[in-house]
Amino acid sequence: MKFVRYIAKDGSRRAGIVGPDQAIRLIEGDVFGSYEVTEQTRSIEDIQQYLVPVDIPNIVALGLNYVDHASESKMELPELPLVFLKTTTSLTAHGRPIVIPEEAPSEVDYEAELGVIIGKTAKHVATEDVADHIFGYTCVNDVSARDCQLRIDKQWARGKSFDTFCPVGPTVETELDTKSLRVRLWLNGRCMQDGSTGDMIFSVADTISFLSRNMTLLPGTLVMTGTPPGVGFARKPPVFLKPKDKVVVEIEGLDKLENNVVAEQR
């Protein structure tokens, strides 16, 4: 099933299941608890603005989870998943702008990633049981201010957490085999990243099992699984996001995540 949340043209907030014919079957209730699929349907044209597809209480991310990305970053391969966090205020939806912050405008980078949404509380989950704790999968862009991350702060929290630095969506797909999915990112129509989840160092199941041994993963938690090579700061010359850019994350089996880039206006 494919879940979506959006603001309708009449201004109401709605959630539903998108069918193969692109009709939206509206739902009521909590997708992580009890919900009802109603008889009400809407066309895809009912969507005025996409919302982040589920309520996300935490964002847990992996760095350097593709061999070639670790190589281009000139960093050693991690022996254990390299975990960092992003603030939930960095979340934004499909079709909404990525805002270049006034505080750090010069080296804002893109990272296409497969996002995993936790479906039920996960603690000390064995690898073979991880699938029972997953709600679904979505596209994510781990936007990063590289100057803050790598030189100024020399840690990742601020550089990964400016407002709008975590676009997610547009939908969550519940049925997906993640073993070998093509992951691409397009910047102004040019393919910048092109990899496969088959090249992950730590698989989805291994990652979530590891995380659950260290922290409780609440329903709705977004787990970001790392990015393939081709990021902007590793290119020669570097390529960073700027106002008027268009960024598209494309992952096999998922709806594309598209965002335009704008400068911060205060």
C-alpha positions in Angstrom: 0.0 0.0 0.0 1.0 3.6 -0.6 0.2 6.2 2.1 -0.1 9.9 1.6 -0.9 13.0 3.7 -1.8 16.3 2.1 -3.7 19.6 2.3 -6.7 19.4 0.0 -7.9 22.3 -2.2 -10.6 23.1 0.3 -7.9 23.6 2.9 -8.6 20.4 4.9 -5.8 18.0 6.0 -6.3 14.5 4.6 -4.6 11.1 4.7 -5.3 8.2 2.3 -4.1 5.2 0.4 -3.1 5.8 -3.2 -4.4 3.1 -5.6 -2.9 2.0 -8.9 -5.4 4.3 -10.7 -4.1 7.2 -8.6 -7.4 7.5 -6.8 -6.9 8.3 -3.1 -9.0 6.2 -0.6 -9.3 8.4 2.5 -8.4 6.9 5.9 -9.3 7.9 9.5 -7.4 7.1 12.6 -3.8 6.4 13.5 -1.7 4.5 10.9 0.5 3.2 13.7 -2.5 2.0 15.7 -6.1 1.7 14.7 -7.3 3.2 11.4 -10.2 2.8 9.1 -10.2 2.9 5.3 -13.3 4.8 4.4 -15.5 4.6 1.3 -14.6 8.2 0.4 -12.3 8.6 -2.6 -10.5 11.6 -4.1 -8.5 12.1 -7.2 -4.8 12.9 -7.1 -5.8 16.4 -8.3 -7.4 16.9 -4.8 -3.8 17.5 -3.5 -3.0 21.2 -3.1 0.1 20.6 -1.0 1.9 17.4 0.2 2.6 17.0 3.8 5.4 14.8 5.4 3.6 11.5 4.9 3.6 10.4 8.6 4.2 12.0 12.0 7.9 11.5 12.7 9.0 11.7 16.3 12.8 11.1 15.7 15.2 11.1 12.8 18.1 8.6 13.0 20.6 8.6 10.2 23.6 6.7 9.0 26.8 8.2 7.6 29.2 6.5 5.2 27.0 3.4 4.5 28.1 3.0 0.9 31.7 2.0 0.1 32.2 4.4 -2.7 30.7 7.3 -0.8 33.2 6.6 2.1 36.0 6.6 -0.5 35.0 9.9 -2.1 34.7 11.4 1.4 38.3 10.2 2.1 37.1 8.5 5.3 37.6 4.9 6.5 34.9 2.4 6.3 32.9 2.2 9.5 33.2 -1.1 11.5 29.8 -0.3 13.0 26.9 1.8 11.7 28.0 5.5 12.0 24.9 7.0 13.6 23.9 10.7 13.8 20.6 12.5 14.4 18.7 15.3 12.6 16.2 17.5 14.4 12.5 17.1 13.5 12.4 20.8 12.7 14.5 19.9 9.6 11.6 18.0 8.1 9.8 19.3 5.0 7.6 17.7 2.4 7.6 16.9 -1.3 7.1 20.1 -3.3 8.2 22.4 -0.5 11.4 24.5 -0.8 14.8 23.6 0.5 15.9 26.9 2.2 19.5 27.9 2.0 20.2 29.3 5.5 21.5 32.8 5.9 23.8 31.5 8.6 25.5 29.0 6.3 24.7 29.6 2.6 27.9 28.6 0.8 28.3 24.8 1.0 24.8 23.3 1.1 24.9 19.7 -0.3 22.4 17.0 -1.3 22.2 13.3 -0.4 19.7 10.9 -1.9 18.7 8.3 0.7 16.3 5.4 1.2 14.2 6.2 4.3 12.6 3.6 6.5 9.6 4.3 8.7 9.3 2.3 11.8 5.8 0.8 12.3 5.9 -0.4 15.9 8.1 0.2 18.9 11.5 -1.6 18.3 13.9 -2.5 21.1 16.4 -5.3 21.0 15.0 -6.6 17.7 16.8 -9.5 16.0 17.8 -9.0 12.4 15.3 -11.7 11.2 12.5 -9.9 13.0 13.1 -6.4 11.7 10.5 -6.7 8.9 7.8 -7.0 11.4 8.7 -3.5 12.8 8.8 -1.6 9.5 5.8 0.4 8.4 7.2 1.4 5.0 9.8 3.2 2.8 10.1 6.6 1.3 12.6 9.0 -0.4 14.7 11.3 1.7 17.2 14.0 0.9 19.8 14.5 3.7 20.7 18.1 3.0 23.9 19.1 4.7 25.8 22.4 5.3 29.3 21.0 4.7 31.2 24.0 6.1 29.4 23.6 9.4 29.7 19.8 9.4 33.3 19.4 8.4 35.2 22.5 9.2 33.5 25.0 11.5 31.7 22.7 14.0 33.6 19.5 13.2 30.5 17.6 14.2 27.3 17.0 12.4 24.3 18.2 14.4 24.0 21.8 13.2 25.1 21.2 9.6 22.4 18.5 9.2 19.6 20.2 11.0 18.8 23.6 9.5 15.2 24.0 8.8 14.0 22.2 5.6 17.2 20.0 5.5 15.2 16.8 5.6 12.8 16.6 2.7 10.7 13.4 2.9 8.1 11.8 0.7 5.9 12.2 -1.2 4.4 8.9 -0.1 5.3 5.8 2.0 5.3 2.5 0.3 4.7 -0.5 2.6 5.7 -3.3 0.1 9.3 -3.0 -1.1 12.3 -5.3 -1.4 15.3 -3.1 -0.5 18.1 -5.5 -1.4 19.0 -3.9 -4.8 17.2 -0.7 -5.5 18.6 2.0 -7.9 19.1 5.3 -6.0 19.6 8.4 -8.1 19.6 12.2 -7.5 19.0 14.7 -10.2 20.1 18.4 -10.0 18.6 20.6 -12.6 18.1 17.6 -14.8 21.7 16.3 -14.4 22.2 12.9 -12.7 24.6 13.5 -9.8 24.2 10.3 -7.8 23.5 6.8 -9.2 23.9 3.9 -6.9 22.2 0.8 -5.5 21.1 -0.2 -2.1 22.9 -3.5 -2.8 26.1 -1.6 -2.2 25.2 -0.7 1.4 27.7 -1.7 4.0 24.9 -2.3 6.6 21.6 -3.6 5.2 18.3 -2.2 6.3 17.7 -5.1 8.6 21.2 -5.0 10.1 20.9 -1.2 10.6 17.6 -1.3 12.4 18.6 -4.3 14.6 21.7 -2.4 15.6 19.8 0.8 16.4 17.2 -1.0 18.4 20.0 -2.5 20.6 21.1 1.0 21.5 17.9 3.1 21.5 14.1 2.6 21.4 12.8 3.3 17.9 9.3 4.7 18.3 6.5 4.2 15.7 7.0 6.8 13.0 10.8 7.1 13.5 12.6 7.8 10.3 15.7 5.8 9.7 17.9 7.2 6.9 20.2 4.6 5.5 23.0 6.5 3.9 23.8 7.9 0.5 25.6 6.6 -2.6 28.6 8.4 -4.2 28.3 11.6 -6.2 27.7 14.2 -3.5 28.5 17.8 -4.2 31.4 18.4 -1.8 33.4 15.5 -3.2 33.2 16.7 -6.8 36.0 18.6 -8.5 35.1 21.4 -8.6 32.5 21.1 -5.8 28.8 21.5 -6.6 26.6 23.0 -4.0 22.9 23.9 -3.9 21.9 27.5 -4.8 18.6 29.3 -5.2 16.5 28.3 -8.2 18.0 24.8 -8.3 15.6 21.8 -8.6 16.5 18.6 -6.8 14.9 15.2 -7.5 15.5 12.0 -5.5 14.5 8.9 -7.4 14.5 5.5 -5.8 13.2 2.4 -7.7 9.7 1.4 -6.5 9.0 4.8 -4.8 7.5 8.0 -5.9 10.0 10.7 -6.7 10.8 13.4 -4.2 11.1 16.9 -5.7 12.1 20.2 -4.1 13.2 23.6 -5.4 15.8 25.6 -3.6 15.4 29.1 -2.3 17.3 31.6 -0.2 16.2 32.3 3.3 14.1 35.4 3.7 13.7 37.0 7.1 
